[in-house]
Amino acid sequence: MKAIRVSEFGKPKVLRLEEVPMPQPGPGQVLVQIHAIGVNPVETYIRAGTYARLPALPYTPGNDGAGVIEQIGSGVDEFKPGDRVYTAGSLSGTYAEFALCKTEQVHRLPENVSFAQGAAMGTPYATAYRGLFQRVDAKPGETVLVHGASGGVGTAAVQLARAHGLRVFGTAGSEEGRKLAREQGAHEMFDHRAPDHFEEIMKATGGRGVDVIVELLANVNLGKDLTILAKGGRVAIIGSRGRVEIDPRDTMQRDVDLRGMALPNTPPEAMASIHAALVAGLENGTLRPVIGKEFPLVEAAQAHGAVMEPGALGKIILVTESKK
């Protein structure tokens, strides 16, 4: 089969399409024929060698994908060949025509959802759900601010928050991005390039502040986030690309909670709960992953460039030949 292989850490050009042996499922494992692959920023950090947890070389990147079950190992009774699934984790990497997964890494993909949309679920939607509901306990009736509401995690957070009865604010750097987030359910959108957008957000709450912030770029925003929280406000720190300076008094005055998260830290029971909720949301149509750009598997390097561009709209996807 064809798969992307990384033999050295470095720039996107280290992503090379190669022929590799087909994996065989062992006990409790399934082999998935991959039609679409979700590309996430974390995969660019791993490829560059800058991430805290690095795989042994050579490796095939990717946790997120969608396709059909090709083979099942012994002891597997939850799935059968031909079942449509999405993956949230993989033993062999999803940037490939086939991926080996443990059964708990695989989830049913409803018929009304495309493979590209399924490939957008694993990391972005699970991250948004974990941040919103398991880390900062967002509740119906509260106001949530989603920074970067037009990207993969951002649109997921907007849809999830709106479906759970929150008042949803978002930021995006382009009119196109703000329009997209409004279409996904944001009640109000703000231009994060405008120097006064934090003041505008505060004004929109009547001076009370927001209850919850989903923070995807903490190194830029966190210091100012603390000035627009309501009393008892919480920040889910989901993404950051560097250091930031804050005034601790801003946390003291409002009894603020800062909650960091990394998806791999999620306990198995919590992860199972997340995906049960996500599959239900796909089935009833409240979750509708937005696809930005699609690239063929051979253009993985270009996809890694696109996922890191400012103002990316929706999810970046790789597609395999098997989809055609």
Disulfide bonds with the S-S distance in Angstrom:
none
